[in-house]
Amino acid sequence: MQVIQKLRAATLLLAVGTLAACGGGGGGGGESSSTTTSSSSSSSSSSSSSSSSSSSSSSSSSSSSSSSSSSSSSSSSSGGTISSLGASGWATYGTGTTGGDGATTAKTYTVTTRAGLIQALYGNTATINTDGSFSGTLDSSKKIIYISGTISLNQNGSATELTADDYVTGSCAKTTYGYTTASAMWADYKTAFNPQTVVPSSSATISGNPESARACAAALQKKVVMLYVPSNTSIIGLGSTAIIKNGNLVLGTSSASVDNIVIRNINFQDSFDFFPAWDPTDSTTGRWNSAYDLISVMYATHVWIDHNEFSDGSRTDDLYPSVWTGTASDGSDYATSEVFKFMHHDGLVDITKSANYVTMSYNYLHDHDKTDLIGGTDSANTTAENPTVLKTTFHHNYWKNCKQRQPRVRYGMAHIYNNYFYNNQASSTVYGWSVAWYAGQGAKLYVENNAVDVSTISAASSVYGGSSSSTKASSCASTMGSGYDSNYCSAFMYVATNNLLNSSSLSAQQDLSASGVTTTSTPWYASGVTTGSPTATPSSYYTYTQDSAGTLSTTVPTNAGVGKL
């Protein structure tokens, strides 16, 4: 457990003065930006029930002792001078994004353990159970949490790294269904739900034991590895060695929305799901689905994610082939086809539900399949995905050896500029190139001044694409109610002529009308307008500066990621 020493007053005054003087990660300011004002108030004071309920198998706790509490501390490492200020793009709109800027001495933490991080998020009110689950009341007051060294989120109350067997034996997978090892459970699972027996279709079902046992173990892992971040919080890595791995930071829940969060200078690795689920209704051939992103931005507004690194770490997808054999309905081989691999990772950073006013800048995202999803469903909902939310900016990010979703957007107004994409499809057997940005249902994309280097592709159709349904747009308009029309719920995209593919101008914008995506130089809607054709662009909402696309292959890798501030 972690003991954190008090910050001396003189050191704090010096650190705060330095923080206020430091700038952010580049980029222009924005209309109605408040990066020099105090952070906005929070609507959240507690975690969701999934994080606050402890496992039924846990009867004792370990966090009542002072050794697991988190107290204010000195940011003596040079990384402590990294500011919470400097957001750009959509994160500056309205009240702006300042995170924990202005936090008091008592709410400035340096943490080196999972327990210390949990206590900082919960204002030292958390109870951490022996199995690693925890409960408490999230602290929505201004706070700055500095991460020092490596923190694994996959640990029990004694800071011991957990295995799949631990989750099986610590849950109803054992007490109700009798399993004592994960391998025994998966052996039964393979027999019970083989797609040659339970043929994938929209009506196929996976239920009963051993699916119930898998769900038991998965539920316990969720209570351990998902950490919830409250409003008015900055989480900042010290130096160039801060790592958070083996878990999932969650920003907002349906019962507790959050606002004003900054995450900077941290290497996030390997949100590994021990218990992915086989879904025979996913496509016509079935798919494995995993549960955890590295960061999930859901019911959160004003979020700035800057100068971080995201990857699958050492547990790359090629280490986990499909458990099935035989031929799928489309003729592909379950055992060898890439789409049927035993999927242990979901997204790197996914922005879904009612998330809004989010900027991702100067991040290094690499060696992953489905990288960044904006909007998680085609079905519009007035309290989740719909055309009024999911406004995101991506600039100066470096996607290297990623396969797809760079990003994939539904409904949101997304601005993608000054990013660099690199992949060597010919030599990559793990994360070969599929597509960069993609306009899904109702998306509004404005794409300019990006550089793509993938030696095995030469056409715009290999860089981006889209698919949006007019029927679903009409359904969306009906769901939104009076004052909205199907145009507002439809997909639009503009790809400027200043994007580069393999150092040459990207070919003229491809016509996506057959896919339900309208190409236009004004794909965004002006503030307050919810009908008719779109007439706005990013400059209608905030200011920004474009770099020359020809320099991005050098400048973005040099400046993106941790330790680059």
C-alpha positions in Angstrom: 0.0 0.0 0.0 1.0 3.6 -0.5 2.0 6.2 2.0 2.1 9.7 0.5 3.8 12.6 2.3 2.4 16.0 2.8 3.3 18.8 0.4 5.3 21.6 2.1 3.7 25.0 1.6 6.7 26.6 0.0 7.0 23.8 -2.6 3.3 23.9 -3.4 3.4 27.7 -4.1 6.4 27.2 -6.4 4.7 24.3 -8.2 1.4 26.1 -8.7 3.2 29.2 -10.0 5.0 27.1 -12.5 1.8 25.3 -13.5 0.1 28.5 -14.2 2.9 29.7 -16.4 3.1 26.6 -18.5 1.3 26.4 -21.9 -0.5 23.4 -23.3 -0.1 21.1 -26.2 -0.4 23.6 -29.0 -3.2 24.6 -31.3 -5.3 27.6 -31.4 -7.8 28.9 -28.8 -11.5 28.8 -29.3 -14.7 30.7 -29.2 -16.0 31.1 -25.7 -12.8 29.5 -24.4 -12.3 29.7 -20.6 -8.8 28.2 -20.3 -7.9 31.1 -18.0 -10.9 30.8 -15.8 -11.9 28.3 -13.1 -13.4 25.0 -14.1 -17.1 24.4 -14.4 -19.2 22.6 -11.8 -19.9 18.9 -11.8 -23.1 17.1 -11.9 -21.6 13.9 -10.5 -20.8 13.0 -7.0 -20.9 9.2 -7.0 -19.8 6.3 -9.2 -22.2 4.0 -11.0 -23.6 1.0 -9.3 -21.3 -1.3 -11.3 -18.2 0.3 -9.6 -19.7 0.8 -6.2 -21.0 -2.6 -5.5 -18.5 -5.1 -4.2 -18.3 -8.8 -5.2 -20.6 -11.1 -3.3 -17.6 -13.2 -2.5 -15.8 -10.4 -0.7 -16.4 -10.0 2.9 -13.6 -7.8 4.1 -11.9 -4.6 3.1 -8.4 -3.2 3.2 -8.8 0.5 2.5 -9.8 1.6 6.0 -6.2 1.7 7.1 -4.2 4.8 6.5 -1.7 3.0 4.3 -4.1 2.9 1.4 -5.3 6.5 1.6 -4.1 9.2 -0.7 -2.9 12.6 0.6 -1.6 15.7 -1.0 2.0 15.4 -2.1 5.0 17.1 -3.7 5.3 17.1 -7.5 9.0 17.1 -7.2 9.6 15.3 -10.5 10.2 17.6 -13.5 6.9 16.3 -15.0 5.1 18.0 -12.2 5.3 21.3 -14.1 2.9 20.0 -16.8 -0.2 22.2 -16.9 -3.9 21.4 -16.9 -4.3 24.3 -19.3 -3.8 24.7 -23.1 -6.8 22.8 -24.6 -7.7 23.4 -28.2 -10.5 22.5 -30.6 -13.9 21.4 -29.3 -12.6 21.1 -25.8 -12.5 24.9 -25.6 -16.1 25.5 -26.6 -18.5 27.0 -24.0 -17.0 26.7 -20.5 -13.7 25.3 -21.8 -11.6 22.6 -20.3 -9.3 23.3 -17.4 -9.5 20.0 -15.4 -8.2 20.4 -11.8 -6.5 23.7 -12.4 -6.7 25.7 -9.2 -6.8 22.6 -6.9 -5.9 23.2 -3.3 -2.9 21.7 -1.5 -5.1 18.9 -0.1 -6.4 18.0 -3.6 -3.0 17.8 -5.3 -1.8 14.2 -5.3 1.1 12.1 -6.5 0.2 8.4 -6.7 2.3 5.3 -7.4 -0.3 2.6 -6.8 -3.7 1.5 -7.8 -5.0 2.1 -4.3 -3.5 5.6 -4.2 -5.2 6.4 -7.6 -8.6 5.1 -6.4 -8.4 7.1 -3.2 -7.4 10.3 -5.1 -10.5 9.9 -7.4 -12.7 9.2 -4.4 -11.3 11.9 -2.0 -10.0 9.2 0.4 -13.5 7.8 0.9 -13.1 4.5 -1.0 -13.4 1.1 0.5 -11.1 -1.4 -1.4 -12.2 -5.0 -0.9 -9.9 -8.0 -0.7 -10.9 -9.1 -4.2 -10.0 -5.7 -5.6 -13.5 -4.3 -6.1 -14.2 -1.0 -4.4 -16.9 1.5 -3.5 -17.1 5.1 -2.4 -18.2 8.6 -3.4 -16.3 10.2 -6.3 -14.8 13.6 -5.5 -15.9 16.2 -8.0 -14.0 19.1 -6.5 -10.9 20.4 -8.4 -8.0 18.0 -8.1 -4.7 17.2 -9.8 -3.5 13.6 -9.7 0.1 13.1 -10.8 1.0 9.5 -11.9 4.5 8.3 -10.9 5.9 5.1 -12.3 3.7 2.1 -13.4 0.2 1.5 -12.0 -1.7 -1.7 -12.9 -5.5 -1.6 -12.5 -5.8 -5.4 -12.4 -5.0 -5.9 -8.8 -6.7 -7.1 -5.6 -6.8 -5.3 -2.3 -3.3 -6.5 -1.4 -1.9 -5.1 -4.7 -1.4 -8.6 -6.2 -1.8 -8.9 -9.9 -4.9 -11.0 -10.8 -5.3 -13.8 -13.2 -8.3 -15.2 -15.1 -8.4 -18.1 -12.5 -8.6 -15.5 -9.7 -11.8 -14.0 -11.3 -13.3 -17.5 -11.8 -12.7 -18.7 -8.3 -13.6 -15.4 -6.7 -17.0 -15.2 -8.4 -20.2 -17.2 -8.9 -18.4 -19.0 -11.7 -17.1 -21.2 -8.9 -19.8 -20.8 -6.2 -22.7 -21.4 -8.5 -21.3 -23.2 -11.5 -18.4 -25.1 -10.0 -15.5 -24.0 -12.1 -12.1 -23.7 -10.5 -10.1 -22.7 -13.6 -10.7 -20.5 -16.6 -9.4 -23.2 -18.9 -12.0 -25.7 -17.8 -14.7 -23.1 -18.3 -13.5 -22.2 -21.8 -13.3 -25.9 -22.7 -17.0 -26.3 -21.9 -17.7 -23.0 -23.7 -16.0 -24.2 -26.9 -18.1 -27.3 -26.9 -21.4 -25.7 -26.0 -21.4 -22.7 -28.3 -19.3 -23.9 -31.3 -20.7 -22.0 -34.4 -21.0 -25.3 -36.2 -23.6 -26.2 -33.6 -25.1 -22.8 -32.6 -25.2 -21.4 -36.2 -24.6 -17.6 -36.2 -27.8 -15.7 -37.1 -29.9 -12.8 -35.8 -31.9 -15.3 -33.7 -29.0 -17.4 -32.4 -28.7 -17.2 -28.6 -25.9 -17.8 -26.1 -27.3 -18.6 -22.7 -27.1 -20.9 -19.8 -24.0 -22.5 -18.4 -21.1 -22.0 -19.2 -22.1 -18.6 -20.6 -23.5 -17.7 -17.2 -20.2 -18.7 -15.6 -18.3 -16.5 -18.0 -20.5 -13.6 -17.2 -19.9 -14.2 -13.4 -16.1 -14.0 -13.9 -16.4 -11.0 -16.3 -18.6 -9.1 -13.8 -15.9 -9.4 -11.1 -13.2 -8.3 -13.5 -15.3 -5.2 -14.4 -15.6 -4.2 -10.7 -11.8 -4.3 -10.4 -10.4 -2.9 -13.6 -12.9 -0.1 -14.4 -12.0 3.2 -12.6 -14.4 6.1 -12.8 -13.1 9.6 -13.2 -15.1 12.5 -11.7 -15.5 16.1 -12.8 -12.9 18.8 -12.5 -10.0 16.3 -12.6 -6.5 16.4 -14.1 -4.6 13.1 -14.4 -1.0 13.9 -15.4 2.0 11.7 -15.8 5.3 12.7 -14.3 8.4 12.7 -16.6 8.3 10.2 -19.4 7.7 6.9 -17.5 4.2 7.2 -16.2 2.2 4.1 -17.1 -1.4 3.0 -16.4 -2.1 -0.5 -17.7 -4.4 -3.5 -17.5 -7.6 -1.5 -17.0 -10.1 1.1 -18.2 -10.6 4.7 -17.2 -14.3 5.6 -17.6 -15.5 9.2 -17.9 -19.2 9.4 -17.0 -22.1 7.0 -16.6 -25.7 7.2 -17.5 -26.6 8.0 -13.9 -23.7 10.4 -13.2 -22.4 12.6 -16.0 -19.1 14.4 -15.6 -17.5 17.6 -16.9 -14.1 19.2 -17.3 -11.4 16.5 -17.3 -7.8 16.6 -18.5 -5.6 13.5 -19.1 -2.0 14.2 -20.2 1.4 12.6 -20.6 0.6 9.0 -19.6 1.4 5.7 -21.4 -1.8 3.6 -21.4 -1.4 -0.1 -22.1 -3.3 -3.3 -22.6 -6.9 -3.0 -21.4 -7.1 -6.8 -21.4 -10.4 -8.6 -21.2 -10.0 -12.1 -19.8 -13.5 -13.0 -20.6 -14.6 -11.8 -24.1 -18.1 -13.0 -25.2 -18.9 -14.9 -28.4 -21.8 -13.1 -30.2 -23.4 -15.2 -32.9 -25.7 -12.3 -33.9 -22.7 -10.0 -34.7 -22.7 -10.0 -38.5 -23.6 -13.2 -40.4 -20.7 -15.2 -39.1 -20.4 -14.3 -35.4 -17.7 -12.3 -33.6 -15.9 -12.2 -30.3 -16.5 -9.0 -28.4 -14.4 -7.6 -25.6 -15.5 -5.1 -22.9 -12.7 -2.6 -22.1 -11.1 0.5 -23.8 -8.1 2.2 -22.3 -10.2 5.3 -21.9 -14.0 5.4 -22.4 -15.5 8.9 -22.7 -19.3 8.4 -22.4 -21.4 10.8 -20.4 -18.7 13.4 -20.2 -18.3 16.9 -21.6 -15.2 19.2 -22.0 -12.5 16.5 -22.1 -8.9 17.1 -23.2 -6.7 14.0 -23.9 -3.3 15.2 -24.8 0.3 13.9 -25.3 -0.5 10.3 -24.2 0.4 6.9 -25.6 -2.0 4.1 -26.3 -1.4 0.5 -27.3 -2.1 -3.2 -26.6 1.3 -3.5 -24.9 2.9 -6.9 -25.1 -0.3 -8.9 -25.4 -1.0 -8.3 -29.1 -3.9 -9.8 -30.9 -1.9 -12.3 -32.9 -1.2 -14.2 -29.6 -4.9 -15.2 -29.4 -6.2 -16.9 -32.5 -9.8 -18.1 -32.9 -10.9 -21.0 -30.7 -13.3 -22.2 -33.4 -12.6 -24.5 -36.4 -14.6 -25.2 -39.5 -16.1 -23.0 -42.2 -18.2 -19.9 -41.6 -21.3 -19.1 -43.6 -19.3 -16.7 -45.8 -16.8 -19.4 -46.7 -14.0 -18.1 -44.4 -12.1 -20.4 -42.1 -12.9 -19.9 -38.4 -9.5 -21.1 -37.4 -7.4 -18.9 -39.7 -9.5 -15.8 -40.6 -8.4 -12.7 -38.7 -11.9 -11.5 -37.9 -12.5 -14.6 -35.7 -9.5 -14.1 -33.4 -10.1 -14.4 -29.7 -10.6 -10.6 -29.1 -9.2 -9.4 -25.8 -9.0 -5.6 -26.6 -11.8 -3.2 -27.5 -10.9 0.4 -28.3 -8.0 2.6 -27.3 -10.0 5.7 -26.8 -13.8 5.4 -27.5 -16.1 8.5 -27.3 -19.7 7.4 -27.2 -23.1 8.0 -25.6 -23.6 11.7 -24.7 -19.9 12.6 -24.7 -19.4 16.2 -26.1 -16.7 18.8 -26.6 -13.7 16.5 -26.7 -10.3 17.1 -28.1 -7.6 14.5 -28.7 -4.2 16.1 -29.5 -0.6 15.0 -29.8 -1.3 11.4 -28.8 0.6 8.4 -30.1 -1.7 5.5 -30.8 -0.1 2.3 -32.1 -0.4 -1.5 -32.7 -4.1 -1.9 -32.3 -7.1 -2.9 -34.3 -10.3 -0.8 -33.6 -8.7 2.3 -32.4 -11.1 5.2 -31.9 -14.9 4.9 -32.1 -17.1 8.0 -32.0 -20.7 7.0 -31.4 -21.4 3.4 -30.5 -24.7 2.7 -32.2 -26.7 3.6 -35.3 -29.8 4.1 -33.2 -30.3 7.7 -32.1 -31.3 8.4 -28.5 -32.1 11.7 -26.9 -30.0 10.8 -23.9 -27.2 9.1 -25.7 -25.9 9.0 -29.3 -27.6 11.7 -31.4 -26.6 14.7 -33.7 -26.5 17.2 -30.8 -23.5 15.5 -29.1 -20.2 13.7 -29.9 -18.4 16.9 -31.1 -14.7 15.9 -31.3 -11.4 17.3 -32.5 -8.4 15.2 -33.5 -5.2 17.1 -34.2 -1.5 16.2 -34.3 -2.1 12.6 -33.4 0.2 9.8 -34.6 -1.6 6.6 -35.6 1.1 3.9 -36.3 0.3 0.3 -37.3 -3.4 0.7 -36.5 -5.9 -1.2 -38.6 -9.1 0.9 -38.6 -11.3 3.4 -36.7 -8.9 6.3 -37.0 -11.6 7.4 -36.1 -14.9 5.9 -37.0 -17.7 8.4 -36.4 -21.5 8.2 -35.9 -23.6 11.4 -35.6 -20.8 13.6 -34.2 -19.3 16.7 -35.8 -15.7 15.6 -36.0 -12.7 17.7 -37.1 -9.6 15.7 -38.2 -6.6 17.8 -39.1 -2.8 17.8 -38.9 -2.6 14.1 -38.0 -0.2 11.5 -39.3 -1.1 7.9 -40.2 1.6 5.3 -40.9 1.3 1.5 -41.6 3.3 -1.0 -43.5 0.6 -3.4 -44.6 3.0 -5.7 -46.5 5.0 -6.6 -43.4 2.4 -6.3 -40.6 0.8 -9.6 -39.8 -1.0 -8.2 -36.7 -2.5 -4.9 -37.5 -2.6 -4.5 -41.3 -4.2 -1.4 -42.8 -7.9 -1.3 -43.4 -9.1 2.3 -43.3 -8.3 5.6 -41.6 -11.4 7.8 -41.0 -14.9 6.5 -41.7 -18.3 8.3 -41.7 -20.9 6.1 -40.1 -24.6 6.8 -39.5 -25.3 10.5 -39.3 -21.6 11.6 -39.1 -20.4 15.1 -40.0 -16.7 15.0 -40.8 -14.3 17.8 -41.8 -10.9 16.4 -42.7 -7.9 18.6 -43.7 -4.1 18.7 -43.7 -3.4 15.1 -42.8 -0.7 12.8 -44.1 -1.1 9.1 -44.7 1.9 6.9 -45.5 0.8 3.3 -46.4 3.0 2.0 -49.2 0.5 -0.6 -50.4 -2.4 1.7 -51.1 -2.8 4.4 -53.7 -6.5 5.5 -53.8 -8.8 7.5 -51.6 -11.1 4.5 -51.2 -8.3 2.8 -49.2 -8.0 5.8 -46.9 -11.5 6.6 -46.0 -15.1 5.5 -46.5 -18.6 5.8 -45.2 -22.0 4.2 -44.8 -25.3 5.9 -43.6 -28.9 4.9 -44.0 -31.7 7.3 -45.0 -34.2 5.1 -43.2 -32.2 5.4 -40.0 -31.9 9.1 -40.5 -35.7 9.4 -40.7 -36.0 7.3 -37.6 -33.5 9.6 -35.8 -35.4 12.7 -36.8 -38.6 11.1 -35.4 -36.8 10.2 -32.2 -35.4 13.7 -31.8 -38.9 15.2 -32.2 -40.3 18.5 -33.5 -37.7 20.9 -34.9 -35.4 18.2 -36.3 -35.4 16.7 -39.8 -33.7 13.8 -41.5 -31.0 16.0 -43.0 -29.8 16.8 -39.5 -29.6 13.1 -38.8 -27.8 12.3 -42.1 -24.1 11.9 -42.9 -21.9 14.6 -44.5 -18.1 14.7 -45.1 -15.6 17.0 -46.5 -12.1 15.8 -47.4 -9.9 18.8 -48.4 -7.5 18.7 -51.2 -4.5 19.4 -48.9 -4.4 15.9 -47.5 -1.4 13.7 -48.6 -1.2 10.0 -49.4 2.3 8.7 -49.7 3.7 12.3 -50.1 1.3 13.1 -53.0 -1.9 14.9 -53.0 -4.8 12.6 -52.0 -6.9 12.0 -55.1 -10.1 14.1 -55.5 -12.7 13.4 -52.8 -14.4 10.2 -53.7 -18.2 10.2 -54.2 -19.8 8.4 -51.3 -23.4 9.1 -52.2 -24.1 5.5 -53.0 -23.1 4.8 -49.3 -25.5 7.5 -48.1 -22.8 10.0 -47.3 -23.1 13.5 -48.9 -19.8 15.2 -49.7 -19.9 19.0 -49.1 -17.4 21.7 -48.1 -19.7 22.7 -45.2 -20.6 19.5 -43.5 -21.3 20.9 -40.0 -24.5 22.5 -38.7 -24.4 26.1 -37.4 -25.3 26.6 -33.7 -29.0 26.2 -33.1 -29.8 24.9 -36.6 -31.4 21.5 -36.8 -33.0 21.4 -40.2 -32.0 21.8 -43.8 -28.6 21.4 -45.4 -25.5 22.0 -43.2 -23.7 25.3 -43.8 -20.9 25.4 -41.1 -17.2 24.4 -40.7 -14.9 24.1 -37.7 -14.0 27.8 -37.9 -17.6 28.5 -37.2 -16.9 27.3 -33.6 -13.2 27.8 -32.8 -9.9 29.0 -34.2 -7.0 26.7 -35.1 -3.8 26.7 -37.1 -3.0 24.3 -39.9 0.5 23.0 -40.3 1.9 22.1 -43.8 0.9 18.5 -44.5 4.3 17.9 -46.0 6.0 18.3 -42.6 3.7 16.0 -40.6 5.6 12.8 -41.2 8.4 14.4 -39.2 6.8 16.8 -36.8 4.0 14.6 -35.5 6.1 11.6 -34.5 8.6 13.9 -33.0 6.1 15.7 -30.8 3.3 13.2 -30.1 3.2 11.0 -27.1 4.6 11.1 -23.5 7.7 13.0 -22.5 7.2 15.5 -25.4 5.9 18.5 -23.4 
